[in-house]
């Protein structure tokens, strides 16, 4: 299984970015998909999660600003990030849990930097 993230970068506060996570090598399908982030000196935290059926949940800090979505046919997940703030600066990681084996996989991370 390989997860490839893209879309990170540098943006000014109030700007937008769209992250993508493409999964390959999936045998049994993907159950839940999620985005996590880790800022320097802080623990990795859950940002948003989406089930195979499309149910979503968000961290309080990003509610109303971020939108998670997925394309089950292509095994791709997205994170649309609007109204970005300096405190959103972090490395963002893609995470998936597969069906049947229920194994957890992580992407390599993509840097998001928001300047004030």
DOROTOR-473900 format. One record per residue (C-alpha): residue number from 1; residue in three letters; x, y, z; chain. Coordinates in Angstrom, 2 decimals, decimal comma. Example, Ala and Ser with C-alpha at 12.3 -4.5 7.8 and 13.67 -1.06 7.14 Angstrom:
<atoms>
{1 ALA {12,30 -4,50 7,80} A},
{2 SER {13,67 -1,06 7,14} A},
</atoms>
This chain:
<atoms>
{1 UNK {0,00 0,00 0,00} A},
{2 UNK {1,28 3,43 -0,89} A},
{3 UNK {-0,18 6,80 0,04} A},
{4 UNK {0,98 9,87 -1,86} A},
{5 UNK {0,02 13,31 -0,58} A},
{6 UNK {0,18 16,50 -2,59} A},
{7 UNK {-1,06 20,06 -2,48} A},
{8 UNK {0,85 21,44 0,47} A},
{9 UNK {2,69 24,72 0,32} A},
{10 UNK {2,95 28,22 1,71} A},
{11 UNK {0,05 30,65 1,85} A},
{12 UNK {-0,87 33,84 3,63} A},
{13 UNK {-3,47 33,90 6,36} A},
{14 UNK {-6,96 33,82 4,90} A},
{15 UNK {-5,84 31,84 1,89} A},
{16 UNK {-6,79 28,38 0,72} A},
{17 UNK {-5,08 25,11 -0,11} A},
{18 UNK {-6,35 21,74 -1,29} A},
{19 UNK {-4,56 18,59 -0,20} A},
{20 UNK {-4,88 15,28 -2,01} A},
{21 UNK {-4,04 11,75 -0,94} A},
{22 UNK {-3,89 8,99 -3,54} A},
{23 UNK {-3,83 5,39 -2,34} A},
{24 UNK {-2,54 2,49 -4,39} A},
{25 UNK {-1,96 -1,20 -3,81} A},
{26 UNK {-5,29 -1,55 -2,01} A},
{27 UNK {-6,63 -5,10 -2,01} A},
{28 UNK {-9,77 -5,09 0,13} A},
{29 UNK {-10,89 -1,50 -0,18} A},
{30 UNK {-10,59 1,44 2,15} A},
{31 UNK {-12,77 1,78 5,22} A},
{32 UNK {-12,04 5,10 6,90} A},
{33 UNK {-9,74 7,83 5,61} A},
{34 UNK {-8,43 10,72 7,65} A},
{35 UNK {-6,13 13,70 7,73} A},
{36 UNK {-3,87 14,31 10,70} A},
{37 UNK {-1,41 17,10 11,33} A},
{38 UNK {1,62 17,66 13,48} A},
{39 UNK {3,01 21,05 14,32} A},
{40 UNK {6,58 21,49 15,60} A},
{41 UNK {6,84 20,44 19,22} A},
{42 UNK {3,27 19,15 19,32} A},
{43 UNK {1,61 15,77 19,13} A},
{44 UNK {-0,02 14,54 15,95} A},
{45 UNK {-3,72 15,37 15,99} A},
{46 UNK {-6,75 14,31 14,00} A},
{47 UNK {-8,00 17,02 11,64} A},
{48 UNK {-10,84 15,33 9,77} A},
{49 UNK {-12,15 11,87 9,06} A},
{50 UNK {-14,45 10,35 6,46} A},
{51 UNK {-15,97 6,89 6,36} A},
{52 UNK {-16,54 4,74 3,30} A},
{53 UNK {-20,18 5,81 3,40} A},
{54 UNK {-19,21 9,47 3,40} A},
{55 UNK {-19,84 10,39 7,02} A},
{56 UNK {-17,47 13,11 8,15} A},
{57 UNK {-16,14 14,50 11,41} A},
{58 UNK {-13,83 17,41 12,15} A},
{59 UNK {-11,65 18,76 14,89} A},
{60 UNK {-13,24 21,80 16,52} A},
{61 UNK {-10,33 23,96 15,39} A},
{62 UNK {-11,13 23,43 11,69} A},
{63 UNK {-14,93 23,14 11,66} A},
{64 UNK {-16,47 25,45 9,12} A},
{65 UNK {-13,14 26,07 7,38} A},
{66 UNK {-11,97 22,64 6,18} A},
{67 UNK {-13,88 20,11 4,10} A},
{68 UNK {-12,88 16,47 3,70} A},
{69 UNK {-14,06 14,40 0,74} A},
{70 UNK {-13,15 11,22 -1,07} A},
{71 UNK {-13,54 9,48 -4,41} A},
{72 UNK {-14,03 5,80 -3,65} A},
{73 UNK {-13,65 4,76 -7,27} A},
{74 UNK {-10,19 6,34 -7,46} A},
{75 UNK {-9,10 5,76 -3,83} A},
{76 UNK {-8,39 9,46 -3,44} A},
{77 UNK {-9,10 11,73 -0,50} A},
{78 UNK {-9,10 15,52 -0,43} A},
{79 UNK {-8,93 18,24 2,19} A},
{80 UNK {-10,11 21,67 1,11} A},
{81 UNK {-8,70 24,19 3,55} A},
{82 UNK {-10,14 27,71 3,52} A},
{83 UNK {-9,58 30,72 5,76} A},
{84 UNK {-6,21 29,36 6,78} A},
{85 UNK {-4,60 30,64 9,96} A},
{86 UNK {-0,98 30,63 11,12} A},
{87 UNK {-1,93 28,00 13,72} A},
{88 UNK {-2,82 25,63 10,86} A},
{89 UNK {0,88 25,43 10,03} A},
{90 UNK {1,93 21,79 10,31} A},
{91 UNK {2,87 18,67 8,41} A},
{92 UNK {-0,36 17,07 7,23} A},
{93 UNK {-0,56 13,29 7,02} A},
{94 UNK {-2,95 11,05 5,17} A},
{95 UNK {-4,19 7,97 7,04} A},
{96 UNK {-6,31 5,05 5,90} A},
{97 UNK {-7,76 1,91 7,45} A},
{98 UNK {-8,45 -0,93 5,05} A},
{99 UNK {-11,36 -3,34 5,08} A},
{100 UNK {-10,93 -6,96 6,22} A},
{101 UNK {-7,38 -6,62 7,61} A},
{102 UNK {-8,22 -3,27 9,30} A},
{103 UNK {-4,60 -2,23 8,87} A},
{104 UNK {-3,50 1,35 9,35} A},
{105 UNK {-1,36 3,12 6,74} A},
{106 UNK {0,26 6,56 6,71} A},
{107 UNK {1,46 8,89 4,00} A},
{108 UNK {4,81 10,65 4,11} A},
{109 UNK {3,29 14,01 5,01} A},
{110 UNK {3,03 17,34 3,23} A},
{111 UNK {4,03 20,69 4,72} A},
{112 UNK {1,48 23,47 5,06} A},
{113 UNK {2,80 26,86 6,14} A},
{114 UNK {0,50 29,79 6,81} A},
{115 UNK {2,07 33,20 7,32} A},
{116 UNK {0,43 36,14 9,04} A},
</atoms>
